[in-house]
Amino acid sequence: MKNLKHETYNDGVVFYGEIKTLFNSYKKKIGEEFSRKGKLFFKELSARESDVMVANDLGYKIDKKIKTYSRPDITRKSKVKINNELYDIVSMDKDKINMYLYLQRVGD
């Protein structure tokens, strides 16, 4: 019998999507809202020192690093929401099964 290794993603739920601009009837911008495309469970990881140094050199800060199942519809342009906090994806790594998202809190 094969030993199957199953990853557990039990640290929370991440919603991914994009920011939509809201307009009134006069086509004037009245705000923005998060438009959700889907959700995934994730495992929170600690960022390596080398990740933090590269981020600082490129001018951004890593607030969270998470691991989740790989999805083709998530790009660096996507936004993610965890516990009603909105994050930008500043970097991502993928393999066949998993992806690692490096997140920066929006507004910081």
C-alpha positions as CSV (number, residue, x, y, z in Angstrom):
1,M,0.0,0.0,0.0
2,K,1.3,3.5,-0.9
3,N,2.1,6.1,1.6
4,L,0.1,9.1,0.5
5,K,1.2,12.5,1.8
6,H,-1.7,14.9,2.2
7,E,-1.1,18.5,3.0
8,T,-3.4,20.2,5.5
9,Y,-4.5,23.7,4.9
10,N,-6.3,24.5,8.1
11,D,-5.0,27.9,9.1
12,G,-7.9,29.8,7.5
13,V,-9.8,30.7,4.3
14,V,-8.6,33.1,1.7
15,F,-10.9,34.8,-0.8
16,Y,-9.5,35.9,-4.0
17,G,-10.8,38.3,-6.6
18,E,-10.3,41.9,-7.8
19,I,-11.2,45.4,-6.9
20,K,-14.2,46.8,-8.9
21,T,-14.8,50.5,-9.2
22,L,-18.3,51.7,-8.4
23,F,-19.9,54.5,-10.4
24,N,-23.1,56.5,-9.9
25,S,-25.7,57.2,-12.6
26,Y,-23.6,60.1,-13.8
27,K,-20.6,57.9,-14.3
28,K,-18.8,59.5,-11.4
29,K,-16.6,57.2,-9.3
30,I,-18.3,56.7,-5.9
31,G,-16.1,54.0,-4.4
32,E,-14.5,50.5,-4.8
33,E,-15.5,47.0,-3.7
34,F,-13.9,43.6,-3.5
35,S,-15.4,41.3,-6.1
36,R,-14.8,37.7,-5.0
37,K,-13.9,35.0,-7.6
38,G,-13.4,32.1,-5.3
39,K,-12.1,30.8,-2.0
40,L,-9.3,28.5,-0.9
41,F,-8.1,27.1,2.4
42,F,-4.5,28.0,3.3
43,K,-1.6,27.2,5.6
44,E,0.3,30.1,7.0
45,L,4.1,30.0,6.6
46,S,6.9,32.2,7.9
47,A,8.8,34.2,5.3
48,R,12.5,33.3,4.9
49,E,15.1,35.9,5.6
50,S,16.1,35.8,2.0
51,D,12.4,36.5,1.0
52,V,12.3,39.5,3.3
53,M,15.6,40.9,2.0
54,V,14.5,40.6,-1.6
55,A,11.2,42.3,-0.8
56,N,12.9,45.2,0.9
57,D,15.3,45.6,-2.0
58,L,12.3,45.7,-4.4
59,G,10.4,48.2,-2.2
60,Y,7.7,46.2,-0.6
61,K,7.0,44.5,2.7
62,I,5.8,40.9,3.2
63,D,3.1,40.8,5.8
64,K,2.0,37.2,5.3
65,K,3.2,34.2,3.4
66,I,0.6,31.5,2.7
67,K,0.6,28.1,1.0
68,T,-2.6,26.9,-0.8
69,Y,-3.7,24.8,-3.8
70,S,-2.5,26.1,-7.1
71,R,-5.2,27.9,-9.1
72,P,-4.7,29.1,-12.7
73,D,-7.0,32.1,-12.2
74,I,-4.9,33.7,-9.4
75,T,-2.3,36.1,-10.7
76,R,-0.1,38.8,-9.1
77,K,-2.8,41.3,-10.2
78,S,-5.4,39.5,-8.0
79,K,-6.3,40.7,-4.5
80,V,-6.9,38.4,-1.6
81,K,-9.0,38.8,1.6
82,I,-8.2,37.1,4.9
83,N,-10.3,37.9,7.9
84,N,-11.7,41.1,6.2
85,E,-8.2,42.3,5.6
86,L,-7.3,43.1,2.0
87,Y,-3.9,42.1,0.6
88,D,-1.9,42.6,-2.6
89,I,0.0,39.6,-4.0
90,V,3.5,41.0,-4.3
91,S,5.1,37.7,-5.3
92,M,4.1,34.1,-5.9
93,D,5.7,30.7,-6.6
94,K,3.9,27.7,-8.1
95,D,4.4,24.1,-8.6
96,K,2.0,21.4,-10.0
97,I,0.0,21.2,-6.8
98,N,0.7,24.2,-4.5
99,M,1.3,27.9,-4.7
100,Y,3.0,30.2,-2.3
101,L,1.6,33.7,-2.0
102,Y,3.6,36.6,-0.5
103,L,1.1,39.2,0.7
104,Q,1.3,42.9,1.5
105,R,-1.6,44.5,3.4
106,V,-3.3,47.1,1.3
107,G,-3.0,50.6,2.8
108,D,0.3,50.0,4.6
